[in-house]
Amino acid sequence: MTDDVKKLRDMTGAGVMDCKQALADAKGDFDRALQIVRERGVLIAEKKSERKTGAGILESYIHNNRVGVLLELRTETDFVARSEPFKTLAHEIVMQISAMAPEDVDALMKQPYIKDETMTVSDLVKQTVAKVGENIKVERFTRYEI
C-alpha cells in the first residue's frame, strides 16, 4: 500500500493523506484511486476559481527560430508564482501553444494536452491548482510563426 501511495503521489502531486484516503475509498484499486484524486483536484480548483490572481509570470518559448510564444500566467501570490509546479505548468502551456496554435485562451483550455491526450489543458491547470492551493489563470498569450 505504501508503494501505491508514493506512486499515486508522484503521478498527481496530491498530498500523502489525500492519496491514502483515495486508496482507502477505492478499496485498494489503484486506477479508481487515481480517478478519485483527479476528481477531488477538480473540486478544489473549482472552489478557488473565483479568487483574484494578482501575481504571476511571463513565460516565453522559441522553437527552431520559427515559432515564438509569450504567455502571461497568473496566480494569487508571488510565493506560488515562484514555485516549481507553477513554473512547470507555464512551460508546459507554452509548449502546447507552440505545437497546437490555439486561437485564444478558451480554445487552448479545451485542447487535448499534447503529453497526455486523456486530459485537456484545463485539466492540467486544475491539477496544478490542487497541488499549489491557489487559483491559476491563463490570462493571455501571443504566438508568432514565420
Phi and psi in radians as a Rosetta constraint file:
Dihedral C 1 N 2 CA 2 C 2 CIRCULARHARMONIC -1.074 0.35
Dihedral N 2 CA 2 C 2 N 3 CIRCULARHARMONIC -0.684 0.35
Dihedral C 2 N 3 CA 3 C 3 CIRCULARHARMONIC -1.126 0.35
Dihedral N 3 CA 3 C 3 N 4 CIRCULARHARMONIC -0.666 0.35
Dihedral C 3 N 4 CA 4 C 4 CIRCULARHARMONIC -1.146 0.35
Dihedral N 4 CA 4 C 4 N 5 CIRCULARHARMONIC -0.690 0.35
Dihedral C 4 N 5 CA 5 C 5 CIRCULARHARMONIC -1.073 0.35
Dihedral N 5 CA 5 C 5 N 6 CIRCULARHARMONIC -0.811 0.35
Dihedral C 5 N 6 CA 6 C 6 CIRCULARHARMONIC -1.103 0.35
Dihedral N 6 CA 6 C 6 N 7 CIRCULARHARMONIC -0.772 0.35
Dihedral C 6 N 7 CA 7 C 7 CIRCULARHARMONIC -1.104 0.35
Dihedral N 7 CA 7 C 7 N 8 CIRCULARHARMONIC -0.756 0.35
Dihedral C 7 N 8 CA 8 C 8 CIRCULARHARMONIC -1.117 0.35
Dihedral N 8 CA 8 C 8 N 9 CIRCULARHARMONIC -0.723 0.35
Dihedral C 8 N 9 CA 9 C 9 CIRCULARHARMONIC -1.118 0.35
Dihedral N 9 CA 9 C 9 N 10 CIRCULARHARMONIC -0.768 0.35
Dihedral C 9 N 10 CA 10 C 10 CIRCULARHARMONIC -1.096 0.35
Dihedral N 10 CA 10 C 10 N 11 CIRCULARHARMONIC -0.651 0.35
Dihedral C 10 N 11 CA 11 C 11 CIRCULARHARMONIC -1.312 0.35
Dihedral N 11 CA 11 C 11 N 12 CIRCULARHARMONIC -0.571 0.35
Dihedral C 11 N 12 CA 12 C 12 CIRCULARHARMONIC -1.960 0.35
Dihedral N 12 CA 12 C 12 N 13 CIRCULARHARMONIC -0.417 0.35
Dihedral C 12 N 13 CA 13 C 13 CIRCULARHARMONIC 1.387 0.35
Dihedral N 13 CA 13 C 13 N 14 CIRCULARHARMONIC 0.083 0.35
Dihedral C 13 N 14 CA 14 C 14 CIRCULARHARMONIC -1.253 0.35
Dihedral N 14 CA 14 C 14 N 15 CIRCULARHARMONIC 2.822 0.35
Dihedral C 14 N 15 CA 15 C 15 CIRCULARHARMONIC -1.190 0.35
Dihedral N 15 CA 15 C 15 N 16 CIRCULARHARMONIC 2.778 0.35
Dihedral C 15 N 16 CA 16 C 16 CIRCULARHARMONIC -1.012 0.35
Dihedral N 16 CA 16 C 16 N 17 CIRCULARHARMONIC -0.821 0.35
Dihedral C 16 N 17 CA 17 C 17 CIRCULARHARMONIC -1.149 0.35
Dihedral N 17 CA 17 C 17 N 18 CIRCULARHARMONIC -0.636 0.35
Dihedral C 17 N 18 CA 18 C 18 CIRCULARHARMONIC -1.117 0.35
Dihedral N 18 CA 18 C 18 N 19 CIRCULARHARMONIC -0.706 0.35
Dihedral C 18 N 19 CA 19 C 19 CIRCULARHARMONIC -1.167 0.35
Dihedral N 19 CA 19 C 19 N 20 CIRCULARHARMONIC -0.764 0.35
Dihedral C 19 N 20 CA 20 C 20 CIRCULARHARMONIC -1.047 0.35
Dihedral N 20 CA 20 C 20 N 21 CIRCULARHARMONIC -0.792 0.35
Dihedral C 20 N 21 CA 21 C 21 CIRCULARHARMONIC -1.114 0.35
Dihedral N 21 CA 21 C 21 N 22 CIRCULARHARMONIC -0.728 0.35
Dihedral C 21 N 22 CA 22 C 22 CIRCULARHARMONIC -1.109 0.35
Dihedral N 22 CA 22 C 22 N 23 CIRCULARHARMONIC -0.728 0.35
Dihedral C 22 N 23 CA 23 C 23 CIRCULARHARMONIC -1.136 0.35
Dihedral N 23 CA 23 C 23 N 24 CIRCULARHARMONIC -0.682 0.35
Dihedral C 23 N 24 CA 24 C 24 CIRCULARHARMONIC -1.150 0.35
Dihedral N 24 CA 24 C 24 N 25 CIRCULARHARMONIC -0.775 0.35
Dihedral C 24 N 25 CA 25 C 25 CIRCULARHARMONIC -1.104 0.35
Dihedral N 25 CA 25 C 25 N 26 CIRCULARHARMONIC -0.566 0.35
Dihedral C 25 N 26 CA 26 C 26 CIRCULARHARMONIC -1.549 0.35
Dihedral N 26 CA 26 C 26 N 27 CIRCULARHARMONIC 0.056 0.35
Dihedral C 26 N 27 CA 27 C 27 CIRCULARHARMONIC 0.971 0.35
Dihedral N 27 CA 27 C 27 N 28 CIRCULARHARMONIC 0.694 0.35
Dihedral C 27 N 28 CA 28 C 28 CIRCULARHARMONIC 1.511 0.35
Dihedral N 28 CA 28 C 28 N 29 CIRCULARHARMONIC -0.085 0.35
Dihedral C 28 N 29 CA 29 C 29 CIRCULARHARMONIC -1.326 0.35
Dihedral N 29 CA 29 C 29 N 30 CIRCULARHARMONIC 1.878 0.35
Dihedral C 29 N 30 CA 30 C 30 CIRCULARHARMONIC -1.058 0.35
Dihedral N 30 CA 30 C 30 N 31 CIRCULARHARMONIC -0.799 0.35
Dihedral C 30 N 31 CA 31 C 31 CIRCULARHARMONIC -1.094 0.35
Dihedral N 31 CA 31 C 31 N 32 CIRCULARHARMONIC -0.710 0.35
Dihedral C 31 N 32 CA 32 C 32 CIRCULARHARMONIC -1.153 0.35
Dihedral N 32 CA 32 C 32 N 33 CIRCULARHARMONIC -0.706 0.35
Dihedral C 32 N 33 CA 33 C 33 CIRCULARHARMONIC -1.083 0.35
Dihedral N 33 CA 33 C 33 N 34 CIRCULARHARMONIC -0.703 0.35
Dihedral C 33 N 34 CA 34 C 34 CIRCULARHARMONIC -1.053 0.35
Dihedral N 34 CA 34 C 34 N 35 CIRCULARHARMONIC -0.776 0.35
Dihedral C 34 N 35 CA 35 C 35 CIRCULARHARMONIC -1.101 0.35
Dihedral N 35 CA 35 C 35 N 36 CIRCULARHARMONIC -0.728 0.35
Dihedral C 35 N 36 CA 36 C 36 CIRCULARHARMONIC -1.081 0.35
Dihedral N 36 CA 36 C 36 N 37 CIRCULARHARMONIC -0.800 0.35
Dihedral C 36 N 37 CA 37 C 37 CIRCULARHARMONIC -1.066 0.35
Dihedral N 37 CA 37 C 37 N 38 CIRCULARHARMONIC -0.760 0.35
Dihedral C 37 N 38 CA 38 C 38 CIRCULARHARMONIC -1.128 0.35
Dihedral N 38 CA 38 C 38 N 39 CIRCULARHARMONIC -0.736 0.35
Dihedral C 38 N 39 CA 39 C 39 CIRCULARHARMONIC -1.096 0.35
Dihedral N 39 CA 39 C 39 N 40 CIRCULARHARMONIC -0.745 0.35
Dihedral C 39 N 40 CA 40 C 40 CIRCULARHARMONIC -1.156 0.35
Dihedral N 40 CA 40 C 40 N 41 CIRCULARHARMONIC -0.603 0.35
Dihedral C 40 N 41 CA 41 C 41 CIRCULARHARMONIC -1.108 0.35
Dihedral N 41 CA 41 C 41 N 42 CIRCULARHARMONIC -0.668 0.35
Dihedral C 41 N 42 CA 42 C 42 CIRCULARHARMONIC -1.125 0.35
Dihedral N 42 CA 42 C 42 N 43 CIRCULARHARMONIC -0.728 0.35
Dihedral C 42 N 43 CA 43 C 43 CIRCULARHARMONIC -1.086 0.35
Dihedral N 43 CA 43 C 43 N 44 CIRCULARHARMONIC -0.748 0.35
Dihedral C 43 N 44 CA 44 C 44 CIRCULARHARMONIC -1.068 0.35
Dihedral N 44 CA 44 C 44 N 45 CIRCULARHARMONIC -0.793 0.35
Dihedral C 44 N 45 CA 45 C 45 CIRCULARHARMONIC -1.076 0.35
Dihedral N 45 CA 45 C 45 N 46 CIRCULARHARMONIC -0.721 0.35
Dihedral C 45 N 46 CA 46 C 46 CIRCULARHARMONIC -1.137 0.35
Dihedral N 46 CA 46 C 46 N 47 CIRCULARHARMONIC -0.648 0.35
Dihedral C 46 N 47 CA 47 C 47 CIRCULARHARMONIC -1.143 0.35
Dihedral N 47 CA 47 C 47 N 48 CIRCULARHARMONIC -0.549 0.35
Dihedral C 47 N 48 CA 48 C 48 CIRCULARHARMONIC -1.613 0.35
Dihedral N 48 CA 48 C 48 N 49 CIRCULARHARMONIC -0.110 0.35
Dihedral C 48 N 49 CA 49 C 49 CIRCULARHARMONIC -1.118 0.35
Dihedral N 49 CA 49 C 49 N 50 CIRCULARHARMONIC -0.356 0.35
Dihedral C 49 N 50 CA 50 C 50 CIRCULARHARMONIC -1.589 0.35
Dihedral N 50 CA 50 C 50 N 51 CIRCULARHARMONIC -0.125 0.35
Dihedral C 50 N 51 CA 51 C 51 CIRCULARHARMONIC -1.291 0.35
Dihedral N 51 CA 51 C 51 N 52 CIRCULARHARMONIC 2.537 0.35
Dihedral C 51 N 52 CA 52 C 52 CIRCULARHARMONIC -1.204 0.35
Dihedral N 52 CA 52 C 52 N 53 CIRCULARHARMONIC 2.440 0.35
Dihedral C 52 N 53 CA 53 C 53 CIRCULARHARMONIC -1.915 0.35
Dihedral N 53 CA 53 C 53 N 54 CIRCULARHARMONIC 1.653 0.35
Dihedral C 53 N 54 CA 54 C 54 CIRCULARHARMONIC -1.729 0.35
Dihedral N 54 CA 54 C 54 N 55 CIRCULARHARMONIC -0.056 0.35
Dihedral C 54 N 55 CA 55 C 55 CIRCULARHARMONIC -2.212 0.35
Dihedral N 55 CA 55 C 55 N 56 CIRCULARHARMONIC 3.022 0.35
Dihedral C 55 N 56 CA 56 C 56 CIRCULARHARMONIC 2.884 0.35
Dihedral N 56 CA 56 C 56 N 57 CIRCULARHARMONIC -2.952 0.35
Dihedral C 56 N 57 CA 57 C 57 CIRCULARHARMONIC -2.470 0.35
Dihedral N 57 CA 57 C 57 N 58 CIRCULARHARMONIC 2.822 0.35
Dihedral C 57 N 58 CA 58 C 58 CIRCULARHARMONIC -1.838 0.35
Dihedral N 58 CA 58 C 58 N 59 CIRCULARHARMONIC 2.272 0.35
Dihedral C 58 N 59 CA 59 C 59 CIRCULARHARMONIC -2.081 0.35
Dihedral N 59 CA 59 C 59 N 60 CIRCULARHARMONIC 2.378 0.35
Dihedral C 59 N 60 CA 60 C 60 CIRCULARHARMONIC -2.173 0.35
Dihedral N 60 CA 60 C 60 N 61 CIRCULARHARMONIC 2.735 0.35
Dihedral C 60 N 61 CA 61 C 61 CIRCULARHARMONIC -2.687 0.35
Dihedral N 61 CA 61 C 61 N 62 CIRCULARHARMONIC 2.372 0.35
Dihedral C 61 N 62 CA 62 C 62 CIRCULARHARMONIC -2.213 0.35
Dihedral N 62 CA 62 C 62 N 63 CIRCULARHARMONIC 2.191 0.35
Dihedral C 62 N 63 CA 63 C 63 CIRCULARHARMONIC -1.879 0.35
Dihedral N 63 CA 63 C 63 N 64 CIRCULARHARMONIC 2.029 0.35
Dihedral C 63 N 64 CA 64 C 64 CIRCULARHARMONIC 0.898 0.35
Dihedral N 64 CA 64 C 64 N 65 CIRCULARHARMONIC 0.571 0.35
Dihedral C 64 N 65 CA 65 C 65 CIRCULARHARMONIC 0.928 0.35
Dihedral N 65 CA 65 C 65 N 66 CIRCULARHARMONIC 0.426 0.35
Dihedral C 65 N 66 CA 66 C 66 CIRCULARHARMONIC -2.153 0.35
Dihedral N 66 CA 66 C 66 N 67 CIRCULARHARMONIC -0.491 0.35
Dihedral C 66 N 67 CA 67 C 67 CIRCULARHARMONIC -2.261 0.35
Dihedral N 67 CA 67 C 67 N 68 CIRCULARHARMONIC 2.262 0.35
Dihedral C 67 N 68 CA 68 C 68 CIRCULARHARMONIC -2.221 0.35
Dihedral N 68 CA 68 C 68 N 69 CIRCULARHARMONIC 2.479 0.35
Dihedral C 68 N 69 CA 69 C 69 CIRCULARHARMONIC -2.320 0.35
Dihedral N 69 CA 69 C 69 N 70 CIRCULARHARMONIC 2.406 0.35
Dihedral C 69 N 70 CA 70 C 70 CIRCULARHARMONIC -2.225 0.35
Dihedral N 70 CA 70 C 70 N 71 CIRCULARHARMONIC 2.182 0.35
Dihedral C 70 N 71 CA 71 C 71 CIRCULARHARMONIC -2.121 0.35
Dihedral N 71 CA 71 C 71 N 72 CIRCULARHARMONIC 2.376 0.35
Dihedral C 71 N 72 CA 72 C 72 CIRCULARHARMONIC -1.858 0.35
Dihedral N 72 CA 72 C 72 N 73 CIRCULARHARMONIC 1.947 0.35
Dihedral C 72 N 73 CA 73 C 73 CIRCULARHARMONIC -1.983 0.35
Dihedral N 73 CA 73 C 73 N 74 CIRCULARHARMONIC 2.207 0.35
Dihedral C 73 N 74 CA 74 C 74 CIRCULARHARMONIC -1.964 0.35
Dihedral N 74 CA 74 C 74 N 75 CIRCULARHARMONIC 2.650 0.35
Dihedral C 74 N 75 CA 75 C 75 CIRCULARHARMONIC -2.578 0.35
Dihedral N 75 CA 75 C 75 N 76 CIRCULARHARMONIC -3.081 0.35
Dihedral C 75 N 76 CA 76 C 76 CIRCULARHARMONIC -1.422 0.35
Dihedral N 76 CA 76 C 76 N 77 CIRCULARHARMONIC -0.640 0.35
Dihedral C 76 N 77 CA 77 C 77 CIRCULARHARMONIC -2.313 0.35
Dihedral N 77 CA 77 C 77 N 78 CIRCULARHARMONIC 2.744 0.35
Dihedral C 77 N 78 CA 78 C 78 CIRCULARHARMONIC -1.112 0.35
Dihedral N 78 CA 78 C 78 N 79 CIRCULARHARMONIC -0.564 0.35
Dihedral C 78 N 79 CA 79 C 79 CIRCULARHARMONIC -0.992 0.35
Dihedral N 79 CA 79 C 79 N 80 CIRCULARHARMONIC -0.852 0.35
Dihedral C 79 N 80 CA 80 C 80 CIRCULARHARMONIC -1.243 0.35
Dihedral N 80 CA 80 C 80 N 81 CIRCULARHARMONIC -0.653 0.35
Dihedral C 80 N 81 CA 81 C 81 CIRCULARHARMONIC -1.036 0.35
Dihedral N 81 CA 81 C 81 N 82 CIRCULARHARMONIC -0.493 0.35
Dihedral C 81 N 82 CA 82 C 82 CIRCULARHARMONIC -1.612 0.35
Dihedral N 82 CA 82 C 82 N 83 CIRCULARHARMONIC -0.048 0.35
Dihedral C 82 N 83 CA 83 C 83 CIRCULARHARMONIC -1.330 0.35
Dihedral N 83 CA 83 C 83 N 84 CIRCULARHARMONIC 2.700 0.35
Dihedral C 83 N 84 CA 84 C 84 CIRCULARHARMONIC -1.120 0.35
Dihedral N 84 CA 84 C 84 N 85 CIRCULARHARMONIC -0.751 0.35
Dihedral C 84 N 85 CA 85 C 85 CIRCULARHARMONIC -1.062 0.35
Dihedral N 85 CA 85 C 85 N 86 CIRCULARHARMONIC -0.638 0.35
Dihedral C 85 N 86 CA 86 C 86 CIRCULARHARMONIC -1.210 0.35
Dihedral N 86 CA 86 C 86 N 87 CIRCULARHARMONIC -0.779 0.35
Dihedral C 86 N 87 CA 87 C 87 CIRCULARHARMONIC -1.109 0.35
Dihedral N 87 CA 87 C 87 N 88 CIRCULARHARMONIC -0.678 0.35
Dihedral C 87 N 88 CA 88 C 88 CIRCULARHARMONIC -1.114 0.35
Dihedral N 88 CA 88 C 88 N 89 CIRCULARHARMONIC -0.756 0.35
Dihedral C 88 N 89 CA 89 C 89 CIRCULARHARMONIC -1.036 0.35
Dihedral N 89 CA 89 C 89 N 90 CIRCULARHARMONIC -0.802 0.35
Dihedral C 89 N 90 CA 90 C 90 CIRCULARHARMONIC -1.004 0.35
Dihedral N 90 CA 90 C 90 N 91 CIRCULARHARMONIC -0.771 0.35
Dihedral C 90 N 91 CA 91 C 91 CIRCULARHARMONIC -1.141 0.35
Dihedral N 91 CA 91 C 91 N 92 CIRCULARHARMONIC -0.750 0.35
Dihedral C 91 N 92 CA 92 C 92 CIRCULARHARMONIC -1.073 0.35
Dihedral N 92 CA 92 C 92 N 93 CIRCULARHARMONIC -0.674 0.35
Dihedral C 92 N 93 CA 93 C 93 CIRCULARHARMONIC -1.220 0.35
Dihedral N 93 CA 93 C 93 N 94 CIRCULARHARMONIC -0.711 0.35
Dihedral C 93 N 94 CA 94 C 94 CIRCULARHARMONIC -1.154 0.35
Dihedral N 94 CA 94 C 94 N 95 CIRCULARHARMONIC -0.590 0.35
Dihedral C 94 N 95 CA 95 C 95 CIRCULARHARMONIC -1.134 0.35
Dihedral N 95 CA 95 C 95 N 96 CIRCULARHARMONIC -0.729 0.35
Dihedral C 95 N 96 CA 96 C 96 CIRCULARHARMONIC -1.054 0.35
Dihedral N 96 CA 96 C 96 N 97 CIRCULARHARMONIC -0.829 0.35
Dihedral C 96 N 97 CA 97 C 97 CIRCULARHARMONIC -1.107 0.35
Dihedral N 97 CA 97 C 97 N 98 CIRCULARHARMONIC -0.725 0.35
Dihedral C 97 N 98 CA 98 C 98 CIRCULARHARMONIC -1.060 0.35
Dihedral N 98 CA 98 C 98 N 99 CIRCULARHARMONIC -0.778 0.35
Dihedral C 98 N 99 CA 99 C 99 CIRCULARHARMONIC -1.357 0.35
Dihedral N 99 CA 99 C 99 N 100 CIRCULARHARMONIC -0.656 0.35
Dihedral C 99 N 100 CA 100 C 100 CIRCULARHARMONIC -1.881 0.35
Dihedral N 100 CA 100 C 100 N 101 CIRCULARHARMONIC -0.162 0.35
Dihedral C 100 N 101 CA 101 C 101 CIRCULARHARMONIC 0.828 0.35
Dihedral N 101 CA 101 C 101 N 102 CIRCULARHARMONIC 1.020 0.35
Dihedral C 101 N 102 CA 102 C 102 CIRCULARHARMONIC -1.168 0.35
Dihedral N 102 CA 102 C 102 N 103 CIRCULARHARMONIC 2.665 0.35
Dihedral C 102 N 103 CA 103 C 103 CIRCULARHARMONIC -1.226 0.35
Dihedral N 103 CA 103 C 103 N 104 CIRCULARHARMONIC -0.716 0.35
Dihedral C 103 N 104 CA 104 C 104 CIRCULARHARMONIC -2.736 0.35
Dihedral N 104 CA 104 C 104 N 105 CIRCULARHARMONIC -3.086 0.35
Dihedral C 104 N 105 CA 105 C 105 CIRCULARHARMONIC -1.086 0.35
Dihedral N 105 CA 105 C 105 N 106 CIRCULARHARMONIC -0.738 0.35
Dihedral C 105 N 106 CA 106 C 106 CIRCULARHARMONIC -1.061 0.35
Dihedral N 106 CA 106 C 106 N 107 CIRCULARHARMONIC -0.783 0.35
Dihedral C 106 N 107 CA 107 C 107 CIRCULARHARMONIC -1.115 0.35
Dihedral N 107 CA 107 C 107 N 108 CIRCULARHARMONIC -0.713 0.35
Dihedral C 107 N 108 CA 108 C 108 CIRCULARHARMONIC -1.011 0.35
Dihedral N 108 CA 108 C 108 N 109 CIRCULARHARMONIC -0.840 0.35
Dihedral C 108 N 109 CA 109 C 109 CIRCULARHARMONIC -1.125 0.35
Dihedral N 109 CA 109 C 109 N 110 CIRCULARHARMONIC -0.439 0.35
Dihedral C 109 N 110 CA 110 C 110 CIRCULARHARMONIC -1.557 0.35
Dihedral N 110 CA 110 C 110 N 111 CIRCULARHARMONIC -0.237 0.35
Dihedral C 110 N 111 CA 111 C 111 CIRCULARHARMONIC -1.177 0.35
Dihedral N 111 CA 111 C 111 N 112 CIRCULARHARMONIC 2.551 0.35
Dihedral C 111 N 112 CA 112 C 112 CIRCULARHARMONIC -1.127 0.35
Dihedral N 112 CA 112 C 112 N 113 CIRCULARHARMONIC 2.401 0.35
Dihedral C 112 N 113 CA 113 C 113 CIRCULARHARMONIC -1.198 0.35
Dihedral N 113 CA 113 C 113 N 114 CIRCULARHARMONIC 2.269 0.35
Dihedral C 113 N 114 CA 114 C 114 CIRCULARHARMONIC -1.098 0.35
Dihedral N 114 CA 114 C 114 N 115 CIRCULARHARMONIC -0.454 0.35
Dihedral C 114 N 115 CA 115 C 115 CIRCULARHARMONIC -1.630 0.35
Dihedral N 115 CA 115 C 115 N 116 CIRCULARHARMONIC -0.199 0.35
Dihedral C 115 N 116 CA 116 C 116 CIRCULARHARMONIC -2.754 0.35
Dihedral N 116 CA 116 C 116 N 117 CIRCULARHARMONIC 1.615 0.35
Dihedral C 116 N 117 CA 117 C 117 CIRCULARHARMONIC -1.237 0.35
Dihedral N 117 CA 117 C 117 N 118 CIRCULARHARMONIC -0.029 0.35
Dihedral C 117 N 118 CA 118 C 118 CIRCULARHARMONIC -1.387 0.35
Dihedral N 118 CA 118 C 118 N 119 CIRCULARHARMONIC -0.182 0.35
Dihedral C 118 N 119 CA 119 C 119 CIRCULARHARMONIC -2.041 0.35
Dihedral N 119 CA 119 C 119 N 120 CIRCULARHARMONIC 2.725 0.35
Dihedral C 119 N 120 CA 120 C 120 CIRCULARHARMONIC -1.727 0.35
Dihedral N 120 CA 120 C 120 N 121 CIRCULARHARMONIC 2.980 0.35
Dihedral C 120 N 121 CA 121 C 121 CIRCULARHARMONIC -1.104 0.35
Dihedral N 121 CA 121 C 121 N 122 CIRCULARHARMONIC -0.632 0.35
Dihedral C 121 N 122 CA 122 C 122 CIRCULARHARMONIC -1.025 0.35
Dihedral N 122 CA 122 C 122 N 123 CIRCULARHARMONIC -0.732 0.35
Dihedral C 122 N 123 CA 123 C 123 CIRCULARHARMONIC -1.087 0.35
Dihedral N 123 CA 123 C 123 N 124 CIRCULARHARMONIC -0.695 0.35
Dihedral C 123 N 124 CA 124 C 124 CIRCULARHARMONIC -1.084 0.35
Dihedral N 124 CA 124 C 124 N 125 CIRCULARHARMONIC -0.766 0.35
Dihedral C 124 N 125 CA 125 C 125 CIRCULARHARMONIC -1.099 0.35
Dihedral N 125 CA 125 C 125 N 126 CIRCULARHARMONIC -0.786 0.35
Dihedral C 125 N 126 CA 126 C 126 CIRCULARHARMONIC -1.079 0.35
Dihedral N 126 CA 126 C 126 N 127 CIRCULARHARMONIC -0.636 0.35
Dihedral C 126 N 127 CA 127 C 127 CIRCULARHARMONIC -1.060 0.35
Dihedral N 127 CA 127 C 127 N 128 CIRCULARHARMONIC -0.742 0.35
Dihedral C 127 N 128 CA 128 C 128 CIRCULARHARMONIC -1.230 0.35
Dihedral N 128 CA 128 C 128 N 129 CIRCULARHARMONIC -0.641 0.35
Dihedral C 128 N 129 CA 129 C 129 CIRCULARHARMONIC -1.006 0.35
Dihedral N 129 CA 129 C 129 N 130 CIRCULARHARMONIC -0.762 0.35
Dihedral C 129 N 130 CA 130 C 130 CIRCULARHARMONIC -1.120 0.35
Dihedral N 130 CA 130 C 130 N 131 CIRCULARHARMONIC -0.610 0.35
Dihedral C 130 N 131 CA 131 C 131 CIRCULARHARMONIC -1.241 0.35
Dihedral N 131 CA 131 C 131 N 132 CIRCULARHARMONIC -0.804 0.35
Dihedral C 131 N 132 CA 132 C 132 CIRCULARHARMONIC -1.627 0.35
Dihedral N 132 CA 132 C 132 N 133 CIRCULARHARMONIC -0.299 0.35
Dihedral C 132 N 133 CA 133 C 133 CIRCULARHARMONIC 1.364 0.35
Dihedral N 133 CA 133 C 133 N 134 CIRCULARHARMONIC 0.322 0.35
Dihedral C 133 N 134 CA 134 C 134 CIRCULARHARMONIC -2.357 0.35
Dihedral N 134 CA 134 C 134 N 135 CIRCULARHARMONIC 2.746 0.35
Dihedral C 134 N 135 CA 135 C 135 CIRCULARHARMONIC -1.156 0.35
Dihedral N 135 CA 135 C 135 N 136 CIRCULARHARMONIC 2.492 0.35
Dihedral C 135 N 136 CA 136 C 136 CIRCULARHARMONIC -2.294 0.35
Dihedral N 136 CA 136 C 136 N 137 CIRCULARHARMONIC 2.397 0.35
Dihedral C 136 N 137 CA 137 C 137 CIRCULARHARMONIC -2.402 0.35
Dihedral N 137 CA 137 C 137 N 138 CIRCULARHARMONIC 2.292 0.35
Dihedral C 137 N 138 CA 138 C 138 CIRCULARHARMONIC -1.378 0.35
Dihedral N 138 CA 138 C 138 N 139 CIRCULARHARMONIC 1.858 0.35
Dihedral C 138 N 139 CA 139 C 139 CIRCULARHARMONIC -1.313 0.35
Dihedral N 139 CA 139 C 139 N 140 CIRCULARHARMONIC -0.912 0.35
Dihedral C 139 N 140 CA 140 C 140 CIRCULARHARMONIC -2.944 0.35
Dihedral N 140 CA 140 C 140 N 141 CIRCULARHARMONIC 2.886 0.35
Dihedral C 140 N 141 CA 141 C 141 CIRCULARHARMONIC -2.667 0.35
Dihedral N 141 CA 141 C 141 N 142 CIRCULARHARMONIC 2.817 0.35
Dihedral C 141 N 142 CA 142 C 142 CIRCULARHARMONIC -2.311 0.35
Dihedral N 142 CA 142 C 142 N 143 CIRCULARHARMONIC 2.389 0.35
Dihedral C 142 N 143 CA 143 C 143 CIRCULARHARMONIC -2.237 0.35
Dihedral N 143 CA 143 C 143 N 144 CIRCULARHARMONIC 2.224 0.35
Dihedral C 143 N 144 CA 144 C 144 CIRCULARHARMONIC -2.011 0.35
Dihedral N 144 CA 144 C 144 N 145 CIRCULARHARMONIC 2.493 0.35
Dihedral C 144 N 145 CA 145 C 145 CIRCULARHARMONIC -2.453 0.35
Dihedral N 145 CA 145 C 145 N 146 CIRCULARHARMONIC 2.345 0.35
